[in-house]
Amino acid sequence: MNCEYVKCLEFFSGIGGLHYAFILSEIKGEVVASFDINTVANSVYKHNFGKDPITKGIDSLTIEDIEKYKANCWLISPPCQPYTRGGKSLDDKDQRAKGLLHLIDILPTLSDLPNYIFLENVLNFEKSKCREKLVNQLCLTNYEITECLLTPLQFGIPNDRLRYYLMARKRSNSFELKDIILPHEYLKNATIHQTWPLSSMLKKDYQQENHSEPSDTFLLSTYLEKLNGEEIKKYLVPEKYILKSFNFRFDIVLPTDHKCSCFTKSYGSHHIYSSGSLIQTKNLEFTNYNFEDPSSLLNLELRFFTPEEIARLHAFPLKSQVQKSCDDLLKSNYNGPYLEFPENISIIQKYRMLGNSLNCFVVSKLLRYILFL
Ligand SMILES: C[S@@+](CC[C@H](N)C(=O)[O-])C[C@H]1O[C@@H](n2cnc3c(N)ncnc32)[C@H](O)[C@@H]1O
C-alpha cells in the first residue's frame, strides 16, 4: 500500500461523496479543498465537514487557484447531463462539460502535476469526446490509466448504479520516453473493466484484506427503516402520480428483493418512471402488476425510499446504521464525519443531492485497491 501522504482536491464536491469515500478507503491523507457552485449542497458539506467548499466555477479556476493547495491528488465527479439522453447528450458541446474540459486543459500547465486522478461519471461517458480528451491528455502527460464500469450490485449492495470510473497514476520521471503510450494506441486497445475484482488487479492485497466477500447481495430489508404509520404516510407515492402513469412499467420492489434500481435526482417527484424504485408496503403476495390499469396498483401502498435509506444504499456513513451488510464499511472505531442534513433542507432537496451523488463503498474500494495501491 502506498505510504505517501495524499492531499486531495475534490472537484464538483456536491455533498462530499468522494470525500467520504476517501476517508473510508483509510488512505493516509486529507481533502485539502473542495469546489462546487451549488449553495444548497455546499451547506450540507459545511454542516458535515466543517469547511466551506469554494464556490468559484471550476471552469474559471486559475493555475494559482489550484497550485496553492500543493495537492497531489484530484478527485473529480463532473455533471453527468452531457452524456445522458435526458441531458440531450451534447457531450463536449454542453456548457455543463466546461468545468471538466477546463481541468483537462489546465493539467499540463501546472508546475507539479497531481500523482493521482480519480474520476466518476455515468454510463456513456466511456464513449464520449470528453473521455477521449481526458485520456489523450493523461497519455501525453504520462499517466497510467485504469477504466471500469461497475455497479454496487457487484459489491453485495442491492442497488444498481452502473457508473464509469477512471483511475490515473502519474508515472515516475525515470519512465523512458520510448515507453510512453501514445493516445491513439491507448484508445485503440483500452479495456473498460466490468468485473470486480478487476482482472488487472494485484489481487493479493485485496484478498488478504477481504476474507469475507459477500457471496450474494443483501436483502433490501437490511437497508430499510422501521417507519411508523405517520412516517410511512410522508413517503407514500401520491395516487395522482400512479394514476397518470398509464402503461409505464415503473420499478416496484419488495423488502425481500435483492435489488433496486438507480436513484436519480428526479426521485421523489412525479417522474416515477425510471427515477428509482418504489417499495410495495401492502399485499406483498401480489406481484402480477398490471401497468395498463394503474388504479389496480393503488392498494399496494407504494412508497418512496426515504433519503436515509438511499444514503445507506449509497454507503454514506450515517449515525444510525442498521445494516449488517458491508461489515467493513464502518469499522467499529469509525467516529465520523457522518452524513447529516441540516434542518432547513427539504426532502426533495435531499433526493436531488443524493441522486447526484455516488456509492462511497465502491469508490473507497477503487481508491484503496487501484488508485493508491
Ligand atoms: C454529479 S454532481 C457531483 C456530486 C458529488 N460527487 C456528491 O457526492 O454529491 C456534480 C456537481 O457539480 C457541480 N457543478 C456543476 N458545474 C460546476 C462548475 N462549473 N463549477 C463548480 N461546480 C459545478 C454541481 O453543483 C453538482 O454538485
The ligand as an SDF file (V2000), in Angstrom:
LIG
                    3D

 27 29  0  0  0  0  0  0  0  0999 V2000
  -22.5680   14.7990  -10.3110 C   0  0  0  0  0  0  0  0  0  0  0  0
  -22.6110   16.0590   -9.1100 S   0  0  0  0  0  0  0  0  0  0  0  0
  -21.3070   15.5300   -8.0360 C   0  0  0  0  0  0  0  0  0  0  0  0
  -21.8470   15.1030   -6.7110 C   0  0  0  0  0  0  0  0  0  0  0  0
  -20.8380   14.7120   -5.6800 C   0  0  0  0  0  0  0  0  0  0  0  0
  -19.9030   13.7150   -6.1090 N   0  0  0  0  0  0  0  0  0  0  0  0
  -21.5640   14.2010   -4.4280 C   0  0  0  0  0  0  0  0  0  0  0  0
  -21.1700   13.1870   -3.8630 O   0  0  0  0  0  0  0  0  0  0  0  0
  -22.5420   14.8270   -4.0320 O   0  0  0  0  0  0  0  0  0  0  0  0
  -21.9180   17.4160   -9.9620 C   0  0  0  0  0  0  0  0  0  0  0  0
  -21.7210   18.6690   -9.1110 C   0  0  0  0  0  0  0  0  0  0  0  0
  -21.0210   19.6480   -9.9080 O   0  0  0  0  0  0  0  0  0  0  0  0
  -21.4390   20.9340   -9.5260 C   0  0  0  0  0  0  0  0  0  0  0  0
  -21.0550   21.8220  -10.6530 N   0  0  0  0  0  0  0  0  0  0  0  0
  -21.5470   21.8410  -11.8970 C   0  0  0  0  0  0  0  0  0  0  0  0
  -20.8990   22.7330  -12.6580 N   0  0  0  0  0  0  0  0  0  0  0  0
  -19.9450   23.3040  -11.8660 C   0  0  0  0  0  0  0  0  0  0  0  0
  -18.9370   24.2850  -12.0830 C   0  0  0  0  0  0  0  0  0  0  0  0
  -18.7660   24.8740  -13.2680 N   0  0  0  0  0  0  0  0  0  0  0  0
  -18.1320   24.6210  -11.0590 N   0  0  0  0  0  0  0  0  0  0  0  0
  -18.2770   24.0370   -9.8460 C   0  0  0  0  0  0  0  0  0  0  0  0
  -19.2200   23.1000   -9.5880 N   0  0  0  0  0  0  0  0  0  0  0  0
  -20.0390   22.7250  -10.5810 C   0  0  0  0  0  0  0  0  0  0  0  0
  -22.9250   20.7660   -9.2870 C   0  0  0  0  0  0  0  0  0  0  0  0
  -23.4010   21.7720   -8.4280 O   0  0  0  0  0  0  0  0  0  0  0  0
  -23.0010   19.3600   -8.6470 C   0  0  0  0  0  0  0  0  0  0  0  0
  -22.9850   19.4510   -7.2450 O   0  0  0  0  0  0  0  0  0  0  0  0
  1  2  1  0
  2  3  1  0
  2 10  1  0
  3  4  1  0
  4  5  1  0
  5  6  1  0
  5  7  1  0
  7  8  2  0
  7  9  1  0
 10 11  1  0
 11 12  1  0
 11 26  1  0
 12 13  1  0
 13 14  1  0
 13 24  1  0
 14 15  1  0
 14 23  1  0
 15 16  2  0
 16 17  1  0
 17 18  1  0
 17 23  2  0
 18 19  1  0
 18 20  2  0
 20 21  1  0
 21 22  2  0
 22 23  1  0
 24 25  1  0
 24 26  1  0
 26 27  1  0
M  CHG  2   2   1   9  -1
M  END
$$$$
